[in-house]
Amino acid sequence: MSLLTLQMPALPDPVKVVLQPATTALLVFDMIDRICKNQPNCTGVMVPALASLLARARKAGVFVLYSTREPESSKWMPQVAPASGDPIVKSVGQDRFYNTDLDSHLRRRGIDTIVLGGIATAIGVDSTARGAHERGYQQVFVEDAMSDLHADTHESTCRYIFPRIGRIRSTQQVLAALA
């Protein structure tokens, strides 16, 4: 028996992402002091990326929501803290749709696309992405505005899980899609 060698074709160029502010929401996960300060990329990479994304999203009229567990909801990183009027979805599980009013917040506003960023890529973001997928939402994952305890977990989730249910983009690509 001889071995057969296959060469995988190159990945195609990414499909252009265009975000319509009126039907897009930005969901920010767990950007709280206790969690963020323990993440290697949080303060140096994620916070600046999310801060610029939040500023542009708000200016464009994108609906911005936050999510974390109840006891943590008042300890946000100041640079990316909720603005007055931003809803905070207080979760009881990793899927932020589970037993919360997240879906009703989105449906009331006619949202069909969710941009996701925050901590932790392979836990809260991934679980919520699956919940969003089951509910029919289009998704854009902001790779440099997400993090996980381990870089390899973040990398593998972004490369092998998220492309099956949404688009992976950098903060700069998402900002350009909002222009």
N, C-alpha and C positions, 0 to 999 in steps of 0.2 A: 504494500500500500504506500503510495506517495502522498506527500503533503501538498495541498493546494495553497498557494499564496494569493491573497486578494489585496488589492489596494483600494482603500476607501476614497471616494471622490472628495474633492475639496468642498468645504461648506459654502453655500451660496452667500452672496452679500446679503446683509440684513434688509428686510423689508422696511421701507420708510415708515416711520410712526408720525402720524399727525394727530394732535390732541385738540379736541374742541372743548374749550374751557367750560361751556355751559353744561356739558354732559360728562365731565371728568372730575374725579375726586382724588385728592392726595391723602393717603392714609399713612400716618407716622406711628410707628410701634415703639413703645418702651424707652423713649429717649429720656430716661430719668437718671438722676445723679448716681445713685447706688449701682446701677447696672452699667452705665456708660463709662464710668471711671475705671471699671474692671476690664474693659474691652480695649485691646491694644490699638485698634484703628478708630475708636469712637471719637475722641477729642481732636485728633490730628487730621482725620480724613472725613469721617461721617458728618460731624457737626458743621464744618464749613460747607460741605456739599449740600446738606439739608437746609442750611440757612439760606443759601442762594436759591435753592429750589423753592422753598417756602415763600421767599420774597417775590419771585417771578410768578409763582402760581397764584398768590393772593392778588397781585397786580392784574393778572389776566382774568380773574374772576373764577378761578378753580375753587371748588368746595374743599375745604381742608378739615380733616378729622384726626383725632389722636386716639390711641388706645393703650391701656395698661391695666394692671390689676388694681382693684379698689384702694388698697392701702398706699399705693405709690402715686396716686393721681395728682398730688400737689407738689411733687418734687422733681419737676422737669428741668432739664438742662436749660439754663436761661437763654442761650443763643437760639434755641429751637423750641421754646415753650409755646403753648397754645396762645393765640391772640384772643382778645375778648370776642366771645361768640362762637369760637371753634368748639364743636362738640367733642366731648371725651367719652369714648365708649369704654365703659368699665367692664373688663372681661372676667369670665370665670373659668375659661379654658384657653388653650392656645389658638384655636380657631375663633377669631373675634366675631364671627357670625353666630357662634353657638350661644344660645340663651341670652342674646343681647338685642338691642334695637338698631344695630348697624345696617341691616338690610332695609329697614323702614326709613332711616335717614337718607339712604342712597335712592331708593325708589321714589320717595316724595319729591326729590329734586330732578328726577329723570336721568340719573347717572347711569351710564352704560360702560364706562371705562374707569378703572382704578389704577392709580400709580402708587406703588408700594415702596416704603423705605423704613429703615429702623433696625432694631435688634429683636430677635435673632433670626438670621436667614433661614436656618434649617428647622426652626421650631415654630415661633409665632407667625413669621411671614409665610413660611411654607404651608402651615396648617390653614391659615386664612386664605391663601391663594387657592387651595383646594376647595374651600367653602365658596369662594367667589366663582370659581370655575363651575361648580355644581349649580350655581344660581344664574349662570349665563353672562357674567361680567367679562369684558375684555380687560387684560391686565398688562401693565408695563412695570417691570422690576428695575429699580435704579441701583445698579450693581455697586457703585461706590458710595451709595447712601444706605447701604445695608452692611451688617457685620455679624459675625458669629464668634463664639469663644475660640474656635480653631479655624485658621485660615483655610485649611484643606476642606473642612465641612462647608464653609461659605462657597469656595470654588466649585466643589462637586455639585452642590445644590444649584448654583447659577448655571453650570454647564450642562447638567444632565436632567434636572427636574423642571426648572422653570421654563426652558424653551418648549416644553410639551404643552404648556398652558398659557403662555404669554410671550411677551417680547422682553429681552434683556437690553438695557441701554445704560449709558453713563449719564451722569447729571448733565453734562454739556449737551448730549443728544436730546435729552428730555427738555432742557431749556430751549433748544432750537425748535423742537416740535411745538412749543407753546408760543413761538414768535408770531 
